[in-house]
């Protein structure tokens, strides 16, 4: 009885792994996206013992 339940459990684990292991299909990104630039915050950091403060910059998507 115990061997049968272990076999059933193992089969369910393997079956679940196979079901969840599929590949994700997503459409390709377009080569050119016309969007406005986005302001992003660049955090501060240490450079040669001097603290360089954070600043805003623009990033294009």
Residue pairs with C-beta under 8 A, 6 or more apart in sequence:
33 61
35 60
35 61
37 58
37 59
37 60
38 58
38 59
38 60
38 61
39 56
39 57
39 58
39 59
40 56
40 57
40 58
40 59
41 54
41 55
41 56
42 54
42 55
42 56
42 57
43 54
44 51
44 52
44 53
44 54
45 51
45 52
46 52
